[in-house]
Amino acid sequence: MQQKTSPSGQSGQTDHHGATLHGQVHYREGDGPQLTIPAGRVELYPAADSVIVRWTTPDDSAGQAALTHAQYQQYVQAGQIVPARQGQR
């Protein structure tokens, strides 16, 4: 995962916003099998080469996946990722 570096030299991902996943949104870990991100609320962290998706499951397990910008746009256009409106998280 790539972190952003602020002008002060501190790294961290602060540019993020919420979204809701509807239906099947998939990702892969390396060359492994296709996995499904659970439907519901997520946080999106845009990076230079991807969009990091973070979520928490009902049993409080945390998950994270990187989607390419092309994958992300396909899911948004299909209505499977619905970004929060400006000002909402």
N, C-alpha and C positions, 0 to 999 in steps of 0.2 A: 504494500500500500504506500502511496506517495503522500508525503505531508507537505503542506504549504509552508513557506518561510516568509515571515513578515519583514517589513523594512528594518525592524530592529534586530533581525537575525533569529528571532524566536520561531520555532516550528510548531505547527499544530493546525488542525483543521477547524477553522472557525466559520467558514463560509458554508453553512448548511441550512437545509429547510426540510420541513416535514412533507410527507406524502402518504397516500393510502394505496395499498396494492389490492387489486381485484382479480380473481382468477389465478391462473398459473403464470408465475414469473420464475424463470429458470436461470441457473448459473452453473459454472463448472469450476472445480478446484483442480487446477493443472490439467492433466490428461484424464482425470477421473470421470466418474459418471455424472450425468446431468442431475442437479439437485434443485429442489423447489424452495423458494422463499415463501414463508407462510403469509397468507393474506392478512391484511390489517395495516396498522400504522407503522411507518418506518421513518428513518432520518436519511436524507440524501446529502452526500458530501462530494461536490464536483471537484475533480482533479484534472490535470492537463490531458491525461490520456484515458480517463474513465470516470464513472460515477460510482462512488462507494455507497452501498446500501447497508444500513445497520438496522437491526430489529431485536426485539425481546420476545421470547415465546411465553405462553401462559405459565410455564413452570419456571420463569425467570432466567432461562438460558439466553445468552446473548449470541447473535449471529452477525456475520458481515460477509458481503460479497462485492466484487468489482464487476461492473457491467461496462462494456465499451460504450462510447457515446452513440454509436449506431444502434446497438441493442437497446439502450435506454430510450432513444427516440422511437424505435419500433413499438416498445411497450407503451409509451405515452400515446402514440397515435392510435393504438389498438384499445386504449382505455383501461389497460391493465395496471398502469402506474398513473395515479392522479396526483400531481403535485398540489400542495396546499396553496391557497391564494396568497398573494403578497401580504406580508405582515402576520401571517399565521404560521405556527410551527406545530 
